[in-house]
Amino acid sequence: MSLSKKLKCNDELLSNTHGNKMKILQWIMEEWEKKENPLMDLISGREFDSDYEWVMKMIDETYTHEQTLNVYQRARRFQTMDKYHRRLANQLFKKYDGYRNGMNFTK
């Protein structure tokens, strides 16, 4: 895979798959949590907690699915998330101050 098709986050180069995009979303959410420090008895804290659980569930699902693929399917960058989940991930990315240039889950 060429370097132009790789994602760069926290000085790491990752392949452009949905699993790695979800990993970047996890890092962004953890950074947001450190900065905002939401209380769990407030609505924002409970929303963050449920959103974070969803992201972790999606990471588990995408990585287990990607491991079951053969080499040909991996080479074609088989994407594992459907349209609804990609849009929800985009919303979470924007909600938690994601600002990576050109990063879009719907592609």
VMD Tcl script that draws the C-alpha trace (Angstrom):
set ca {
  {0.00 0.00 0.00}
  {1.37 3.39 -0.93}
  {2.10 6.01 1.70}
  {-0.55 8.33 0.27}
  {-3.24 5.79 1.18}
  {-2.10 5.46 4.78}
  {-3.54 7.32 7.75}
  {-1.21 9.17 10.09}
  {-2.20 9.63 13.71}
  {0.04 10.10 16.75}
  {3.11 9.64 14.52}
  {1.90 6.20 13.42}
  {1.16 5.16 9.85}
  {-1.92 2.93 9.66}
  {-3.55 1.29 6.67}
  {-6.78 2.91 5.51}
  {-9.32 0.41 6.87}
  {-12.40 0.92 8.97}
  {-10.79 -0.88 11.91}
  {-7.91 1.57 11.96}
  {-10.26 4.53 11.54}
  {-12.18 3.29 14.57}
  {-8.90 3.03 16.47}
  {-8.18 6.67 15.61}
  {-11.70 7.59 16.77}
  {-10.96 5.81 20.06}
  {-7.77 7.87 20.50}
  {-9.64 11.10 19.74}
  {-12.34 10.23 22.27}
  {-9.72 9.46 24.93}
  {-8.03 12.81 24.25}
  {-11.41 14.57 24.50}
  {-12.13 12.79 27.81}
  {-8.81 13.94 29.28}
  {-9.44 17.51 28.17}
  {-13.14 17.79 29.14}
  {-13.27 15.35 32.08}
  {-17.05 14.71 31.86}
  {-18.80 13.67 35.06}
  {-20.70 10.39 34.82}
  {-23.72 11.81 36.63}
  {-24.20 14.40 33.86}
  {-25.73 13.73 30.45}
  {-22.45 14.41 28.62}
  {-20.63 11.82 30.74}
  {-23.25 9.14 30.14}
  {-23.30 9.91 26.40}
  {-19.53 9.64 26.26}
  {-19.62 6.33 28.11}
  {-22.20 4.80 25.74}
  {-20.40 6.19 22.67}
  {-17.07 4.81 23.89}
  {-18.60 1.38 24.50}
  {-20.02 1.41 20.95}
  {-16.61 2.32 19.50}
  {-14.90 -0.48 21.44}
  {-17.56 -2.96 20.27}
  {-17.07 -1.87 16.65}
  {-13.29 -2.20 16.98}
  {-13.68 -5.77 18.26}
  {-16.12 -6.64 15.46}
  {-14.08 -5.11 12.65}
  {-10.78 -6.64 13.74}
  {-12.24 -10.11 14.23}
  {-13.91 -9.84 10.82}
  {-10.72 -8.58 9.15}
  {-8.75 -11.51 10.59}
  {-11.13 -14.01 8.97}
  {-10.58 -12.55 5.48}
  {-8.18 -14.12 3.04}
  {-5.22 -12.30 1.52}
  {-7.08 -11.32 -1.65}
  {-9.91 -9.67 0.27}
  {-7.45 -7.80 2.49}
  {-5.55 -6.58 -0.55}
  {-8.76 -5.12 -1.95}
  {-9.20 -3.21 1.34}
  {-12.44 -4.95 2.17}
  {-14.50 -2.60 4.31}
  {-16.52 -4.11 7.13}
  {-18.85 -1.34 8.29}
  {-22.20 -0.67 6.68}
  {-23.45 2.80 5.74}
  {-25.34 3.40 9.02}
  {-22.31 2.60 11.18}
  {-19.99 4.72 9.02}
  {-22.30 7.73 9.37}
  {-22.57 7.24 13.12}
  {-18.77 7.06 13.35}
  {-18.55 10.33 11.36}
  {-20.95 11.99 13.78}
  {-18.93 10.82 16.76}
  {-15.72 11.97 15.07}
  {-17.14 15.50 14.75}
  {-18.79 15.43 18.18}
  {-15.49 14.72 19.94}
  {-13.48 17.39 18.10}
  {-12.00 15.23 15.37}
  {-10.03 17.44 13.02}
  {-7.92 15.11 10.88}
  {-7.63 16.43 7.33}
  {-9.75 14.52 4.84}
  {-10.68 11.70 7.19}
  {-14.12 10.39 6.34}
  {-15.67 7.07 7.30}
  {-18.19 7.10 4.46}
  {-15.55 6.45 1.77}
}
mol new
graphics top color blue
foreach p $ca { graphics top sphere $p radius 0.5 }
foreach p [lrange $ca 0 end-1] q [lrange $ca 1 end] { graphics top cylinder $p $q radius 0.2 }
display resetview
